[in-house]
Amino acid sequence: MNTIEVRFQFGRECRSALLESEDFLTFDSLIRLAEHTFPSCKHPFTAFMYVDDDRDEVTVSSELEMGPLRNFYF
């Protein structure tokens, strides 16, 4: 089983969380985790970004765009 460290940045604040299973690597679960990580944020999270192995910043805004992220980790 792979453990994935997810780092969140909101403004100047950074936090991290661990995903213990590939099953949690879904768009909805990552959005919920961001909301849980920053409960004081009053705006809904609708997308997130990650840095791929080419150091490109990739925006994900739906489950349909999760394939490359899963391939990156698994």
N, C-alpha and C positions, 0 to 999 in steps of 0.2 A: 504494500500500500504506500502510495506517495503522499507526503504531507506537503501542502502548498502554503507558503507564507504570503498573505495578501497585505499590501500596504496601502493605506488610504491617506489621502491628503485633501484637506478642506481648508482653503486659505493658507494660513501659516501652520496649522495644526496637523501633525502626522500621527497615525496610529496603525497598529498591525493586528492581524488575526490569523489563525491557522485553520486551514480546511483539511480535515482528516480523511476525506474521501472524495474521489472523483465525482460521486453522486451529488456533491454540493456545488460543483462547478457548473451552475446554471445561471442564466441571466437573472431570473427572479431571486435566487438565493443570494447572489452577490449584491443586488440592490437592497434586499432586506438586511444583509450584513452591514452595508454602508449606513443604512438608516439606524440600525442598532448601535453602530460605532459612534455616530454623531447624532444623538437623540435631540440635541438642542437646535439642530438645523430645522428651520421652518419651511424650507423649500423642498419639494419632492425630488428625489434622485431619479433621473430618467435615462442616464447613460453613464458609462465610465470609460476610462482610458487605460491602456497598458502599453508597455514598451516591449516590442518583440525582439527577436534575436538579431535583427538588422539595426536595432536601436531606433526604429520608427515608432512614433506614437500612434496607436490604433484606437479609434473610438468604437465602442460597442453600444448599440442602443436597442438591441432585440436579441431574442434567442437565436434567430437565423444567422447572426454574426458571431456566434460563439465557437463555431468549428475551428477557425485558426487558433483561437486561444487554447482550446482543448488539445489540439495537435502540438502546440508549443510546449505544453507541460507533460503530455502523455504520448 
